[in-house]
Amino acid sequence: MPMSCSLRDDNLGKTCSKRGRIPVRSVPSDDKGATTTTTTSSAASLPPAEKLLALLSAAPDRGVYGLPSEQKQAILLAIAELEKLEDEDAEGSSISGRLPALAGRWRVLFSTVTITGSRRVKLGLKTAVSIKDLIQEIDPETATASSEVAFELRFLGGGGKGSLRLEAGFAISGRDHPRRVDISLRSAALTPPALDSLLGQHMELLLSIFNPEGWLETTFADERLRVGRDDKGRVFVLERVV
C-alpha cells in the first residue's frame, strides 16, 4: 500500500461532488457471480466517480484477497475512465501544486495489492489475523507520509488490535514527471507485542507487500477521491477520511 500507501494518492476538486455510495442489491452468498453482474450492469450508466464507488462497494476486503477476473476488470476499466478526466495541462495538476490539498488522512478503498495463497497462510490471515483498515496520512510541510495497516487479532477473542506502521519521506520527481513523487521508507514497526510476536518473523514478507519505496504517480484527484499508480504496476484508490 503504498505508502505505496502514502503519496500514491492525491485529491483536488474537479469533477465529483457529494458522491455517495451506491447500494448494491443483496443476493445469496452462493451467488457471487450474480452480485458482480448485477453491480456492473447497474453502475454502467453512472458518472465515472459514482460508477467506481458502486463497483468498489461490492468488492470485499478492498480486493486484498483477490477478486473474480470479471469484477476486477470492471473496476480497472472504471478507474481508467476516471483517469481520463484528469487534465494534465490544468493548473494544479502537477504534484507540487496539489500538495496542500493532499494533506490529511486517506483510507484505501481498493488496490491491486493482493495477499493470496501461501503468503496469506504464512501471515495467518485466514485464521489468526484479519486486516481491518488501511490508512494513509500525508504531511506536505515535512514531506512525510505514513501508512497504517490495522489488524484484528482473532486469537484474542476479536478484542485484540494491532498495526503495522510505515513512515516515509517523499520528494517531487521532477519536470519530466510532474505528477510523480519518489518515496523512501524510513521506518516500519509492528505493535503491540502480541502482533509483533506473531508477525515480526515475517517482517520481510510484510514489507514486500506494503513497502511504499519507489515512485508514485497521482493519476486522478478531486476533493474526495484519489487514484495512484506506482513503479511496481500497482493501482490504488483512496477516499478522504473526514
N, C-alpha and C positions, 0 to 999 in steps of 0.2 A: 501496500500500500502505500504508495509511495508513498517516506513522505513522498516516497513514491506516492507516498502518502502526503506529503506536505504541500509543496508549492505546486504540485501537479494538479493544480486546480486554480480556478480563478472565478471572478464574477464581476460583472459590470451590468448596468441596466441597459437592456437593448430591446429584446423582442417579447419577453414574457412579463406578465404582471398578474399577481394574485392567482397563481396557479394552484389548483387543488388536486389532491389525489383522486383518481377516477375509480369508483367502486367496481369491483370485478364480480361477476356472477359466481356464486358459490356452487361448486359441483362436488360430487363424492370424491374422496381421496384416491380411489382407484381409477379415476378418470382424468388423470393429469394431462393427457393429450387433448382432451376436450377443453380443459381450462386454458391451455396455451392457444388453441384455435379460436376459442371464444374471445379471449382478451385481444388477440392480434386483430381479429376482424372488427371488433367494436372500437379499437383505437385507430383504425385506418383513416378515418375521416377527420381526426382531431388535428389541431395545430401541432407543430413539431414538439414543443416542450410538453404539452399535455399528453401527446401520444407516448413520449418516452416515459413519463411518470406512470401512465396507465400500464405500460408493459412491465416496468420495474415493480409495480405493486403486486404482480403475480410471480415475481422471481424470488424464491425462498433464499434466505441467508446471504443476500447480496450476490448470489451466484458463486460464492466461495467454494461450494462443494460440487460445482458443475451444474450445467443445465442441459436439457434436451437440445439438440442441434438446431431445430426449428425455432425454439424460443430464443436461444442465444442469437441466432442470425437476425431475427426480428428486432431485437434490442440494438444490435450493432448497426443495422440499417437506420433505425430511428436516431441513433447518436450521430451518424454521418449526415443525416438530413438536418439535424440541429446545427452541426458544424458549418454547414453551407451558409447559414445565416450570418456567420461571423465575417465581417468585412475587415480584412487585414489592413486596408488603407485608411480605415476610420480613425479619427483622433482617439487616442487612448487604447488602441488595440495592442500596442506594444506592452510588454510586461512592466516596463518602467513606469508607464502612465497608469497602470492598473493597480500597482502595489497598495496604495492607500485603501482601495476598495476591497482588497483581498484580506485585510486584517480581520482576525477573529477566528471563530470555531466553525468547522465544517464536518458534516457526517457523510461517510461513504455510503452511497445508495447501491452502487454496483461497481464491480471491477472484473476484469478478465483474469485476475489473480485467482488461481484455484488450488485447493488443498484436497487432493483425492488419493485413492489407493494407499500405498504403503506410507506415504507422508502423513496422511490423516490418521492412520493407525498408530504410527510412531508417536505422534503428538497427543494421542489419547482423545482425539476429537470425536470419536464415536462412542466413548464410554465415560471417561473421567472429566473431560473439559469441554465447554462449548464457548464459541465466540459470540458475545452479546452485542458488541458495538465496535465501530471503527471511527475514531475522531481525529481530525487534523486541526492544528492551530497555527496560524501564521502571524508573525510579528515583523512587519516591514521595517520598523525603525532599527531593529537589531539584526535584521537579515537572518532570522532564525525561524525554524519551523519544527513543530513537534507532532508526533503521531502517537496515539494510544490505542492499543488493541485490548479491549476489555473482555475478560474471561469470566465465566462462572464455573466454579469447581464443584462438579456434581457429587464427588465423593464426600463432600462436607454437607450433604443433605440439601444442596441447592442454595445454601446460605452463604457459601464462600465465594468471594470475589477476588480478582487479581487483574494484573495488567502487564503488558509489555509496552514500555515507553521508550520511544526513539527520539533523540534530539539531533537536529541537523542544522547546518548553515547553508545559505544559498547565495548565489551571485548571478547577475544577469549575463547571459551567454555572449551577447554582442550584436552588432548590427546585422549580421547575416541571419540571425535567428531572433528577431525582436520579441517573440512570444515565449522564449525558452529561458529556463534558469538551470544552472549547474548546481547540484546538491551534493554535499559531503556529510557523511554521518559522523557525529561527534561522540555519541554515547548510546548505549542500549542497556536496559535493566528490567528484570522481572521482579514484581512484588505481588504479594507478601512472600515470606519464606516458604510457605506451603506450595505456592506456584513455582517458585524457583527450584525447590527440591524435585518437583515433578517434571518441569520442562527445561531447567537450567542445563542439563546434559545435552539438550537438543538445540542450544542457542544458535549453533551454526546453521541448522536447518531452518529455524525461525527467521534468521537474517536473510537466508536465501529467498525467503518468501516476502518478507516485509521491509528489507533494507531499501531505503529510497535513493541510495547513491546513484549518480549518473545525471542525466538531464531529464527535465520535464517540460513539456510544451503545453501551454493552455490553448485549446482549440475552440473553446466556446466559454463565454462567461456573461452572466447577467446578474441581476440583484438577488436571484435565488439559487441558480444552478451554475455549476462549472464542470467542464469536461477537460481532461488532460490525457496526454499520451506520452509515454516515456521511451527511453532508449532501448528498453527490453521488449518493446512491442505491446506493452500493456495499456489498457484503456481504463479510465476512472471517471465515474460520475459522482459528484458530491452536491449536497444541499446545505445551505447556510443554517446553522443552529441559532435559533432566536429564543 
